[in-house]
Amino acid sequence: MPLSPLKIKTNVVKRIYKEHIGYGKEAETQQKRIDKLIASGADEYDVRKQKEVLDETLMMIPDVKKRLASAYQELQNQLENGENDDIDEVQEAQIVISEIAVLN
């Protein structure tokens, strides 16, 4: 049985949200790595390279936020259109929307 459009949109929102969380954690970990390098008196080149990695991660966050907002809106629209037969899928979509709304 193929996935319904609601199920697909719900899964897209979940995936992008996980990606969003992942970039946030990666940025935090990278900043700690940089702080340790600086505290240990590491070579300036190494510190600069790690800052470049952090900058690349930080550049991805606005894109992920934009994609998440778009997917979230599409999921909300799909729910509001009310063309969804499967009550379990509707409930799952509502849970995902409410969890992300609380966290953002």
BELPE-V799341 format. One record per backbone hydrogen bond with DSSP energy under -1.0 kcal/mol. CO is the residue of the C=O (numbers start at 1). NH is the residue of the N-H. E is the energy in kcal/mol with one decimal. If there is no record, write none. Layout:
BEGIN
co=CO nh=NH e=E
co=CO nh=NH e=E
END
This chain:
BEGIN
co=4 nh=8 e=-2.4
co=5 nh=9 e=-2.5
co=6 nh=10 e=-2.5
co=7 nh=11 e=-2.4
co=8 nh=12 e=-2.3
co=9 nh=13 e=-2.3
co=10 nh=14 e=-2.3
co=11 nh=15 e=-2.5
co=12 nh=16 e=-2.7
co=13 nh=17 e=-2.4
co=14 nh=18 e=-2.3
co=15 nh=19 e=-2.2
co=16 nh=20 e=-2.6
co=17 nh=21 e=-2.5
co=18 nh=22 e=-2.6
co=19 nh=23 e=-2.4
co=20 nh=24 e=-1.8
co=21 nh=25 e=-2.4
co=22 nh=26 e=-2.7
co=23 nh=27 e=-2.5
co=24 nh=28 e=-2.0
co=25 nh=29 e=-2.7
co=26 nh=30 e=-2.6
co=27 nh=31 e=-2.3
co=28 nh=32 e=-2.0
co=29 nh=33 e=-2.1
co=30 nh=34 e=-2.3
co=31 nh=35 e=-2.7
co=32 nh=36 e=-2.3
co=33 nh=37 e=-2.2
co=34 nh=38 e=-2.7
co=35 nh=39 e=-2.6
co=36 nh=40 e=-2.2
co=37 nh=42 e=-2.9
co=38 nh=41 e=-1.4
co=43 nh=47 e=-1.9
co=44 nh=48 e=-2.8
co=45 nh=49 e=-2.5
co=46 nh=50 e=-2.1
co=47 nh=51 e=-2.2
co=48 nh=52 e=-1.9
co=49 nh=53 e=-1.8
co=50 nh=54 e=-2.1
co=51 nh=55 e=-2.7
co=52 nh=56 e=-2.2
co=53 nh=57 e=-2.0
co=54 nh=58 e=-2.8
co=55 nh=59 e=-2.0
co=60 nh=64 e=-2.3
co=61 nh=65 e=-2.7
co=62 nh=66 e=-2.3
co=63 nh=67 e=-2.5
co=64 nh=68 e=-2.7
co=65 nh=69 e=-2.6
co=66 nh=70 e=-2.1
co=67 nh=71 e=-2.7
co=68 nh=72 e=-2.8
co=69 nh=73 e=-2.2
co=70 nh=74 e=-2.3
co=71 nh=75 e=-2.3
co=72 nh=76 e=-2.5
co=73 nh=77 e=-2.7
co=74 nh=78 e=-2.4
co=75 nh=79 e=-2.2
co=76 nh=80 e=-2.6
co=77 nh=81 e=-2.0
co=86 nh=90 e=-2.0
co=87 nh=91 e=-2.6
co=88 nh=92 e=-2.5
co=89 nh=93 e=-2.5
co=90 nh=94 e=-2.4
co=91 nh=95 e=-2.4
co=92 nh=96 e=-2.5
co=93 nh=97 e=-2.5
co=94 nh=98 e=-2.4
co=95 nh=99 e=-2.8
co=96 nh=100 e=-2.3
co=97 nh=101 e=-2.3
co=98 nh=102 e=-1.8
co=99 nh=103 e=-1.7
co=100 nh=104 e=-1.6
END
